[in-house]
Amino acid sequence: MFKDFDFTNFWSESSSTEETSQEEVTEELIQKVEKELGYKLPKSYIELMKIKNGGSVQKGAHATSTGTSWADNHIAIESIFGIGFEESDSLCGSMGSQFWIEEWRYPAIGIYICDCPSGGHDMVCLDYSKCGKNGEPEVVHIDQEYNYKKTFVAANFEEFVKGLKDEEEFEN
């Protein structure tokens, strides 16, 4: 996975405590999170979280073939949620995946993994609709501003990560 992909400048250099105190990703933690969420996490997601368990990214824009409330040709993310329970923005934290489903009424189609600059009005999700709870999910953008419109972003998490670019690359 991530063959020939350089993670040197992938994560944003943040000094915030929240970004540096994520739980260590162990097999036991992965199993607990998967049981809590009811989905098997993609191997590429786990591999990335073992490098750094969530946080802000340097390049946070990804191309889309259709427009969203953010832009005509791309989405933007602020961070990728880590695996865990302790941090509020980890997958099972107080503002993790279930929070977005229960409090903001996002569709229960998978695991919400990325927040966007809109402050909750759009999210990025691992969509298990086609593959089932143990399959390889697609990555989709869910747009609350457009009646929870689902926009395809990438065939899998690895493709999603490899497709992240500087937002400036999308400006005319």
N, C-alpha and C positions, 0 to 999 in steps of 0.2 A: 504494500500500500504506500501511497505517496512517493512512488519511485521517482527519483531525480527531482523531488520538490524541496526547495531550500526554505526552511522555517526560520532562518536567521533573523529576519525583520518582520516576521508574521505578527507577533504579539506587540501591542503598544506598550511602551515603557511607562508604566504607571506606578507611582509610589503609594497609591492608596492602600490602606490596610485591607480593604475588602477584596482587592484584586490579588493580594499576595498571601492570604491566609486560607486558601481553599484546602479542602481535605485531600489527603493522599489517595490516589486512585489505586485501590486494591481489588482483587477478585471478589472479596467479601462485600466491599462497598458497591461494586458493579451489580452483583446479584441482588443486594437489598434495594437498590434504585430500580432495577428492572422489575422486581416483584412489586414494588410500590406503584410504578407507572403502568405495569401490565404489558410492556413492550420490551423486546430484545434490542439493545443499543447496537448500532452499526459498528463493525470492527474499526473502521476508519475514524469514527468519532472517539472511540475509546483510545485508539492510538494517539490522536491529537491531544486528548485530555491527560494522557500520561506524560506528555511533553510539558504542558502547563494546563492546569485544571480550570479552564475558563478565563475570561477576561476580555478586555478591549483589543481590537485588531487594528493594525496599521492601515490596511486596505479594506474598506468596508462597503464596497459597491459591487453589485453583481448584475450582469445583463439579464434582461427579460425580453421576450418577443412581443409582449403587450404592455401597455402603460398601467400604472398604478396611481394611487393618490400621491405618491412621492415623485415620480418622474415618468416620462413617456417610454423610456427604454431601459430602465434599471431600478433596482431597489437599493436601499442602504441599510446597513446594520451598525449597531454600536458595539455589541459584544456577543460572545458565544457563552452560553451558560455552562458551568462546570457540572461534573458528576458529584452529587452529594446531597446532604440534608441541612448542613449547618449554615451556609451562607444564604442570605435571603434570595439571591438570584441564581442559586444552583438549581438543578432540575427538580429536586424535591424540597426546595427552600420555601419560605413563606411567600415569595413572589416568583416561584418556579412554574413549571408547566401547568399544574392543576389550578393555580391561581388564575391564569388567563382563561381557562375553560369555565371555572366556577364563577368568578367575579366579573369577567368581561364578556362572557358568553361566546368565546371563540369555539369553533366546532371541535368536537372530541374525535379527531381523526388521527391523532398521534401525539408527538412530543414537541412542545414549543421550546426551541433551542436558542433563538436569537432575539434580542430586543432591537428595536429600530429607533431612529432619532425622533419619531413622532410622539414618544411618551406613552405608548400603549395602543395607539390607533392602527398599528399594523405590526405583524410578527412574522417570524420565519419558523416553519414547522417541519419536522420529519413526518411525512404523510404515509401512513401504513394502509390507506384505503385499498390499494390494489394488491399489496403483497402480503397482508395479514400481519399479525402481531409479532411473528418471528422472522419475517422476510426483510429484504433490503428496501427501506423506504425512499421515496422521492423526497426532494426538498422543495417546498412550496412557500409562497408568500401569501399570507391571509390579511386582507385589507378590511378592517372594521369600517372604515369610512365609505367603502363601496359595498355595504351589506355583506361583509365577510367573504368577499370575492376571493377565490383561490386562483393564484397564478403560478404556473409551473416555473421553477427556477433551475433545477438540476436533477439528473437521473439518480444521483446518490450523494451522500455527504462528501465523499472525496472529490467528486466533480465540482461540488459547490465551493469547497475550500480553494481548489485550484483555480476557480473562476473569479475569485475576489480580486478587485482592482481598485486603484485610486479613483475616487469619485470624479476628480478632475478629468479623467480620461473620457468621461461621458459628456462633458460640457462642449458646446459648439464653439 
